[in-house]
Amino acid sequence: MWIDTTETENVAYDRLRVQVLDPNGALLKGLGLYSNLNTTSGYIQKTFDLVAFKGKTIRIRFLGREDEAFSTSYIIDDVRLSMKR
């Protein structure tokens, strides 16, 4: 993930949520909440523990919300789901 912003104030105006949903779209768990205050100077790796959902059908959702003034970019690349045995 790489977060870049043009926001000028130290206020979380723009947000990105990472969530686990059931097959019908109901929220099961929030995995992460990021904002324009979490800028990075390049890509950083994020890891989430999904062991509680082993054997279940789930959806992962990236839900972004931004205000109308300044932009924030949430660049997500190489999403991978792996299971350890």
DSSP file (Angstrom, degrees, kcal/mol; ACC not computed):
  #  RESIDUE AA STRUCTURE BP1 BP2  ACC     N-H-->O    O-->H-N    N-H-->O    O-->H-N    TCO  KAPPA ALPHA  PHI   PSI    X-CA   Y-CA   Z-CA
    1    1 A M              0   0    0      0, 0.0    43,-2.5     0, 0.0     2,-0.4   0.000 360.0 360.0 360.0 143.2    0.0    0.0    0.0
    2    2 A W  E     -A   75   0A   0     73,-1.9    73,-3.1    41,-0.2     2,-0.5  -0.993 360.0-164.5-133.8 126.1    1.1    3.5   -0.8
    3    3 A I  E     +A   74   0A   0     -2,-0.4    37,-2.5    39,-0.3     2,-0.3  -0.955  13.7 168.6-117.1 124.0   -0.7    6.5    0.7
    4    4 A D  E     -A   73   0A   0     69,-2.2    69,-3.6    -2,-0.5     2,-0.3  -0.981   7.8-178.3-132.8 143.6   -0.1   10.0   -0.8
    5    5 A T  E     -A   72   0A   0     -2,-0.3    67,-0.2    67,-0.3    -2,-0.0  -0.967  34.8-157.7-143.2 156.6   -2.1   13.2   -0.1
    6    6 A T        +     0   0    0     65,-2.7    66,-0.1    -2,-0.3    -1,-0.1   0.269  57.3 128.1-109.6   5.0   -2.3   16.8   -1.0
    7    7 A E        -     0   0    0     64,-0.5    -2,-0.1     1,-0.1    64,-0.0  -0.335  42.6-164.5 -60.0 144.0   -4.2   17.6    2.2
    8    8 A T        +     0   0    0      2,-0.0     2,-0.3     3,-0.0    -1,-0.1   0.556  60.6  73.4-110.5 -12.8   -2.6   20.5    4.1
    9    9 A E  S    S-     0   0    0      2,-0.2     2,-1.4     1,-0.0     4,-0.2  -0.695  84.2-116.8-104.1 158.4   -4.1   20.2    7.6
   10   10 A N  S    S+     0   0    0     -2,-0.3     2,-0.4     2,-0.1    27,-0.1  -0.374  79.5 111.2 -88.0  55.7   -3.4   17.7   10.3
   11   11 A V  S    S-     0   0    0     -2,-1.4     2,-1.7    25,-0.0     3,-0.3  -0.988  75.6-118.9-132.1 138.5   -7.0   16.3   10.1
   12   12 A A        +     0   0    0     -2,-0.4    -2,-0.1     1,-0.2     3,-0.1  -0.588  51.2 150.3 -79.9  86.7   -8.2   12.9    8.8
   13   13 A Y        +     0   0    0     -2,-1.7     2,-0.4    -4,-0.2    -1,-0.2   0.847  60.5  47.7 -84.7 -37.2  -10.4   14.1    6.0
   14   14 A D  S    S-     0   0    0     -3,-0.3    22,-1.2    52,-0.2     2,-0.3  -0.856  70.9-172.6-112.2 140.3  -10.0   11.1    3.7
   15   15 A R  E     -BC  35  65B   0     50,-2.9    50,-2.8    -2,-0.4     2,-0.4  -0.964  17.9-164.1-137.4 149.6  -10.3    7.5    4.8
   16   16 A L  E     -BC  34  64B   0     18,-2.8    18,-2.8    -2,-0.3     2,-0.4  -0.994  13.7-164.7-130.2 125.9   -9.7    4.0    3.5
   17   17 A R  E     -BC  33  63B   0     46,-2.7    46,-2.8    -2,-0.4     2,-0.5  -0.896   8.7-155.0-109.7 139.5  -11.2    1.0    5.4
   18   18 A V  E     +BC  32  62B   0     14,-2.6    13,-3.3    -2,-0.4    14,-1.6  -0.974  28.9 175.0-111.1 123.4  -10.2   -2.6    4.9
   19   19 A Q  E     -BC  30  61B   0     42,-2.6    42,-2.6    -2,-0.5     2,-0.5  -0.903  33.5-134.2-133.9 155.0  -13.1   -4.9    5.8
   20   20 A V  E     -BC  29  60B   0      9,-3.1     8,-3.3    -2,-0.3     9,-1.6  -0.943  30.8-174.8-105.7 128.7  -14.2   -8.6    5.9
   21   21 A L  E     -BC  27  59B   0     38,-3.1    38,-2.3    -2,-0.5     6,-0.2  -0.859  24.0-120.5-119.6 155.1  -17.7   -9.2    4.6
   22   22 A D    >   -     0   0    0      4,-2.4     3,-2.2    -2,-0.3    36,-0.2  -0.376  48.2 -89.1 -80.8 174.2  -19.9  -12.3    4.4
   23   23 A P  T 3  S+     0   0    0      0, 0.0    35,-0.1     0, 0.0    -1,-0.1   0.731 129.3  54.4 -59.7 -21.0  -21.1  -13.4    1.0
   24   24 A N  T 3  S-     0   0    0      2,-0.1    -3,-0.0     0, 0.0     0, 0.0   0.450 122.7-103.1 -91.0  -1.4  -24.2  -11.2    1.4
   25   25 A G  S <  S+     0   0    0     -3,-2.2     2,-0.3     1,-0.3    33,-0.0   0.515  71.1 145.4  94.6   6.1  -22.2   -8.0    2.1
   26   26 A A        -     0   0    0      1,-0.1    -4,-2.4     2,-0.0    -1,-0.3  -0.594  55.9-109.1 -78.4 138.1  -22.6   -7.9    5.9
   27   27 A L  E     +B   21   0B   0     -2,-0.3    -6,-0.2    -6,-0.2     3,-0.1  -0.490  40.1 170.1 -68.6 126.2  -19.6   -6.6    7.8
   28   28 A L  E     -     0   0B   0     -8,-3.3     2,-0.3     1,-0.4    -7,-0.2   0.754  65.1 -10.1-101.8 -38.5  -17.9   -9.3    9.8
   29   29 A K  E     -B   20   0B   0     -9,-1.6    -9,-3.1     0, 0.0     2,-0.5  -0.960  55.5-127.4-163.5 141.4  -14.7   -7.5   10.9
   30   30 A G  E     -B   19   0B   0     -2,-0.3   -11,-0.2   -11,-0.2     3,-0.1  -0.823  22.6-178.2 -88.2 129.5  -12.7   -4.3   10.2
   31   31 A L  E     -     0   0B   0    -13,-3.3     2,-0.3    -2,-0.5   -12,-0.2   0.770  61.2  -6.8 -98.8 -32.2   -9.1   -5.1    9.4
   32   32 A G  E     -B   18   0B   0    -14,-1.6   -14,-2.6     2,-0.0     2,-0.4  -0.984  46.3-156.1-164.5 150.7   -7.7   -1.6    9.0
   33   33 A L  E     +B   17   0B   0     -2,-0.3     2,-0.3   -16,-0.2   -16,-0.2  -0.988  21.7 175.4-133.8 122.9   -8.5    2.1    8.9
   34   34 A Y  E     +B   16   0B   0    -18,-2.8   -18,-2.8    -2,-0.4     2,-0.3  -0.890   2.2 179.5-126.7 154.8   -6.1    4.5    7.1
   35   35 A S  E >   -B   15   0B   0     -2,-0.3     3,-2.2   -20,-0.2   -20,-0.2  -0.830  51.3 -81.3-142.7-179.1   -6.4    8.2    6.4
   36   36 A N  G >  S+     0   0    0    -22,-1.2     3,-0.5     1,-0.3   -21,-0.1   0.626 122.9  68.1 -62.7 -12.1   -4.5   11.1    4.8
   37   37 A L  G 3  S+     0   0    0    -23,-0.3    -1,-0.3     1,-0.2   -25,-0.1   0.560  88.5  66.8 -82.0  -8.4   -2.5   11.2    8.1
   38   38 A N  G <  S+     0   0    0     -3,-2.2    -1,-0.2   -34,-0.0   -35,-0.2  -0.139  71.0 160.3-104.1  36.6   -0.9    7.9    7.3
   39   39 A T    <   -     0   0    0     -3,-0.5     2,-0.3   -37,-0.1   -35,-0.2  -0.191  21.7-157.7 -60.8 151.3    1.2    8.9    4.3
   40   40 A T        -     0   0    0    -37,-2.5     3,-0.1     4,-0.0    -1,-0.1  -0.881  23.7-132.5-126.6 159.5    4.1    6.7    3.2
   41   41 A S  S    S-     0   0    0     -2,-0.3     2,-0.3     2,-0.1   -39,-0.1   0.346  87.5 -23.7 -93.2   6.7    7.2    7.5    1.2
   42   42 A G  S    S-     0   0    0    -41,-0.1   -39,-0.3   -39,-0.1     2,-0.2  -0.958 103.1 -29.4 173.7-168.9    6.7    4.4   -0.9
   43   43 A Y        -     0   0    0     -2,-0.3     2,-0.3   -41,-0.1   -41,-0.2  -0.445  52.5-173.2 -69.9 138.3    5.0    1.0   -0.8
   44   44 A I        -     0   0    0    -43,-2.5     2,-0.4    -2,-0.2    -4,-0.0  -0.967  23.5-119.3-127.2 148.4    4.6   -0.7    2.6
   45   45 A Q        -     0   0    0     -2,-0.3     2,-0.4     2,-0.0   -43,-0.0  -0.709  23.7-164.9 -90.8 136.5    3.4   -4.2    3.2
   46   46 A K        -     0   0    0     -2,-0.4     2,-0.4     2,-0.0    -2,-0.0  -0.957   3.3-168.8-118.3 139.5    0.2   -4.8    5.3
   47   47 A T        -     0   0    0     -2,-0.4     2,-0.4     2,-0.0    -2,-0.0  -0.990   0.9-168.4-130.3 137.4   -0.7   -8.2    6.7
   48   48 A F        -     0   0    0     -2,-0.4     2,-0.6   -16,-0.0   -17,-0.0  -0.973  22.4-126.6-127.2 141.6   -4.0   -9.2    8.3
   49   49 A D        +     0   0    0     -2,-0.4     3,-0.2     1,-0.1    -2,-0.0  -0.775  30.7 168.6 -88.6 117.9   -4.8  -12.4   10.2
   50   50 A L    >   +     0   0    0     -2,-0.6     3,-2.2     1,-0.1    -1,-0.1   0.110  37.4 118.9-113.9  19.2   -7.9  -14.1    8.8
   51   51 A V  G >   +     0   0    0      1,-0.3     3,-1.6     2,-0.2    -1,-0.1   0.791  67.3  66.5 -59.2 -28.9   -7.6  -17.4   10.7
   52   52 A A  G 3  S+     0   0    0      1,-0.3    -1,-0.3    -3,-0.2    -2,-0.1   0.682 101.7  49.7 -64.9 -16.9  -11.0  -16.8   12.3
   53   53 A F  G X  S+     0   0    0     -3,-2.2     3,-2.3     3,-0.1    -1,-0.3   0.247  77.2 141.7-107.1  11.1  -12.6  -17.1    8.8
   54   54 A K  T <  S+     0   0    0     -3,-1.6     3,-0.1     1,-0.3    -3,-0.0  -0.314  74.8  13.7 -58.1 130.5  -10.9  -20.4    7.8
   55   55 A G  T 3  S+     0   0    0      1,-0.3     2,-0.3    -2,-0.0    -1,-0.3   0.414 107.9 106.3  83.9  -0.9  -13.3  -22.6    5.9
   56   56 A K  S <  S-     0   0    0     -3,-2.3     2,-0.6   -34,-0.0    -1,-0.3  -0.766  74.1-115.8-109.5 155.1  -15.8  -19.8    5.3
   57   57 A T        +     0   0    0     -2,-0.3     2,-0.3    -3,-0.1    -3,-0.0  -0.803  47.0 165.3 -87.6 124.2  -16.6  -17.8    2.2
   58   58 A I        -     0   0    0     -2,-0.6     2,-0.4   -36,-0.2   -36,-0.2  -0.873  29.9-140.1-133.7 166.4  -15.7  -14.1    2.7
   59   59 A R  E     -C   21   0B   0    -38,-2.3   -38,-3.1    -2,-0.3     2,-0.5  -0.978  12.6-143.9-124.1 142.4  -15.2  -11.0    0.7
   60   60 A I  E     -C   20   0B   0     -2,-0.4     2,-0.4   -40,-0.2   -40,-0.2  -0.930  21.0-165.7-104.7 128.9  -12.5   -8.4    1.3
   61   61 A R  E     -C   19   0B   0    -42,-2.6   -42,-2.6    -2,-0.5     2,-0.6  -0.948  18.0-159.6-121.2 136.1  -13.5   -4.8    0.7
   62   62 A F  E     -C   18   0B   0     -2,-0.4     2,-0.6   -44,-0.2   -44,-0.2  -0.958  20.4-172.2-107.8 110.5  -11.5   -1.7    0.3
   63   63 A L  E     -C   17   0B   0    -46,-2.8   -46,-2.7    -2,-0.6     2,-0.3  -0.911   1.5-171.7-115.1 111.2  -13.8    1.2    1.0
   64   64 A G  E     -C   16   0B   0     -2,-0.6     2,-0.4   -48,-0.2   -48,-0.2  -0.772   8.8-176.1-105.9 147.3  -12.6    4.7    0.4
   65   65 A R  E     +C   15   0B   0    -50,-2.8   -50,-2.9    -2,-0.3     2,-0.3  -0.993   7.5 179.4-140.8 133.3  -14.1    8.0    1.3
   66   66 A E        -     0   0    0     -2,-0.4   -52,-0.2   -52,-0.2     5,-0.1  -0.973  23.2-126.8-135.8 145.7  -12.7   11.4    0.3
   67   67 A D        -     0   0    0     -2,-0.3   -54,-0.0     3,-0.2   -53,-0.0  -0.255  31.8-109.8 -80.5 178.9  -13.8   15.0    0.8
   68   68 A E  S    S+     0   0    0      1,-0.1     3,-0.1    -2,-0.1    -1,-0.1   0.541  99.4  65.8 -89.7  -6.5  -14.1   17.4   -2.1
   69   69 A A  S    S+     0   0    0      1,-0.2     2,-0.3     2,-0.0    -1,-0.1   0.984 105.0   6.5 -83.4 -75.3  -11.1   19.7   -1.3
   70   70 A F  S    S-     0   0    0      1,-0.0    -3,-0.2     2,-0.0     2,-0.2  -0.788  75.6-117.0-114.0 154.3   -7.8   17.9   -1.6
   71   71 A S        -     0   0    0     -2,-0.3   -65,-2.7    -3,-0.1   -64,-0.5  -0.594  17.7-166.8 -96.3 152.2   -7.0   14.4   -2.8
   72   72 A T  E     -A    5   0A   0    -67,-0.2     2,-0.5    -2,-0.2   -67,-0.3  -0.998  12.7-150.1-130.5 132.2   -5.6   11.4   -1.1
   73   73 A S  E     -A    4   0A   0    -69,-3.6   -69,-2.2    -2,-0.4     2,-0.6  -0.895   8.2-168.7-106.1 129.0   -4.4    8.4   -3.1
   74   74 A Y  E     -A    3   0A   0     -2,-0.5     2,-0.7   -71,-0.2   -71,-0.2  -0.934  12.0-166.7-112.7 103.4   -4.5    4.9   -1.7
   75   75 A I  E     -A    2   0A   0    -73,-3.1   -73,-1.9    -2,-0.6     2,-0.5  -0.831   5.4-174.7 -98.7 116.5   -2.5    2.7   -4.1
   76   76 A I        +     0   0    0     -2,-0.7     2,-0.3   -75,-0.2     3,-0.1  -0.948   9.0 171.1-115.4 125.4   -3.1   -1.0   -3.4
   77   77 A D        +     0   0    0     -2,-0.5    -2,-0.0     1,-0.2     0, 0.0  -0.964  52.2  13.0-136.6 148.9   -1.0   -3.5   -5.4
   78   78 A D        -     0   0    0     -2,-0.3     2,-0.4     1,-0.2    -1,-0.2   0.928  67.3-169.0  54.8  56.6   -0.4   -7.2   -5.3
   79   79 A V        +     0   0    0     -3,-0.1     2,-0.4     2,-0.0    -1,-0.2  -0.632  11.6 179.1 -74.7 130.3   -3.2   -8.3   -3.0
   80   80 A R        -     0   0    0     -2,-0.4     2,-0.6     2,-0.0     0, 0.0  -0.998  23.8-157.7-139.5 137.3   -2.7  -11.9   -2.0
   81   81 A L        +     0   0    0     -2,-0.4     2,-0.3     2,-0.0    -2,-0.0  -0.968  23.6 172.5-113.3 119.1   -4.5  -14.3    0.3
   82   82 A S        -     0   0    0     -2,-0.6     2,-0.5     2,-0.0    -2,-0.0  -0.943  19.4-149.7-129.2 151.1   -2.4  -17.1    1.5
   83   83 A M        -     0   0    0     -2,-0.3     2,-0.4   -29,-0.0    -2,-0.0  -0.971   8.4-145.0-123.6 130.0   -3.1  -19.9    4.0
   84   84 A K              0   0    0     -2,-0.5    -2,-0.0     1,-0.1     0, 0.0  -0.735 360.0 360.0 -90.4 140.2   -0.5  -21.5    6.2
   85   85 A R              0   0    0     -2,-0.4    -1,-0.1     0, 0.0    -2,-0.0   0.424 360.0 360.0 -97.7 360.0   -1.1  -25.2    7.0
